[in-house]
Amino acid sequence: MPLERVSKGFKDISMSFQYNPLNNDLIAIKNETAISRSIRNIVFTLPGEKFFNEDFGSSVSRVLFENVDEISASSIESQIRTSINNYEPRVSLISATAYPDYDNNSFDVTITYNIIGVDVSTQQLEFVLQPTR
């Protein structure tokens, strides 16, 4: 039986770059919050935006200017799956679904995943993708 990796936890800095008034250090986000923030950053980062790693991110924003339909939703799901599997090794992706919202010209996205090495329940991240310029 292979050994399962066990982690003590995950910690990232907050993207607000605010300081903790008690120790004058940057505010940290931990465990589930850090992982969900990382997944959001991967999905919303365009390839080429990250220096020295031009492939990092996903191209979902390109699909947002296409027609809102099931084909576009399928393309978004595929791109999210690929980018999370490639750039977030701390999770085991269960599903990524995009539902077209025809009235608001947007997609409701739900990502379900398990965090590897931490004993927590299955996590679910939900957000809306809509075209903006």
N, C-alpha and C positions, 0 to 999 in steps of 0.2 A: 504494500500500500504506500503510495507516495506521501511525503510529508506535506502538510498544509502550512502555508506561510501565515504566521501570526504577527500582528503589528500592535504596537502600543498605542497608536493613534496617529492622526494626521493633523498638520497645522500649516496654515498659510497666513499671509498678511492680508488685511482688509484693503480693498481697492479704494477706499476713501482716504487712505494715508493719514488718518487722524492719529494723534498721540494719546496714549493712556496717561491720564493726569497723575497716577500714582507712581509710575516708574519711568515716564518720559520715553517709552518704547512704542513702536507702532502697534496698533490694536491687532490682535490675532484672531482668526476664526479657526475653529477646530472641527475635526471629524466630519460628520454628515454635512455640515454647512460648507466646509472647505471643499468637499468633493462636489457638491451641487454647484457651487460657484465655479469650480474648474470646468465642469461639463457645460455650463452656460457660456463660459468664455470660449471654449472650443467651438461651440455651435455658432457663436456670433462673430468669431474672428475670421476674416477673409484670408484665403491663401495669399501669401506675400506680405501680410501685415507684420508678421513676426520676423525680426532681423535674424539672419543666419539659419533660418528654418522656413524657407519659402513655401513648403508644402503644408505647414501646420494650419489647422482650421477647417472650415467647411464652406461649401459654395451655396448654401441654402439661400443667401440673399439674391442670387441671380435668378432663382426660380420664383421669387416673390413677385416679379414683374411680368410673369406669364399669366395665363388664364387660371383662375381659381377653379380647379377641378380635381378629380381623383388621380389623374396622371401626374399632375404637379405634386400632389400629396405623397404619392408613391416615390417620386424623385427626392423629395425632402426627407422622407423616412430613410431611404437608402443612403443619402449623404450623411445624415446624422449617425446612422449605424457605423458606417465606414470611419468617420472621423473619431468617434468615441472609441471604437476598437483599436484604432491606430495610435491615439494620443492620450488615452487615460487608462493606464495599466492597473490602477487601483480598484477598478470596477469590473463586474461581470454583467454585461448588458443583457437584459431580458427582452425588452421590446422598446421600440421607438415608433410612435404612431402620430400621424398628422391628419387632422380632420378639417376639411375645407369649411370655412364660414363664409358662405356666399353673400350674406347681407353686409358684412363688414370688410369684405375683400381681404381676408386674412386666413391663417391656419392656426388651429388650436393644437399644440404639440404636447404629448405626454411621453416622458421617458421613464422607464422602469428598470431598475438595476439593483444588484447586490454589491455591497462593499466587501472587497476581498481582505481577509485577515482581521476583521473586526466583527464581533458578535452583536450585530444590530439587525433589525428587521429589514425587509425589502423596502427600498427607497423609491419615491416617485417624484419626479420634477415636472411641473406643468408651466407652460408659458405660451404667449401668443406671438406668432410671426406675422408681421404686416409690412408692406412696402413703405419705405420712407426714403427721402432724399436729403 
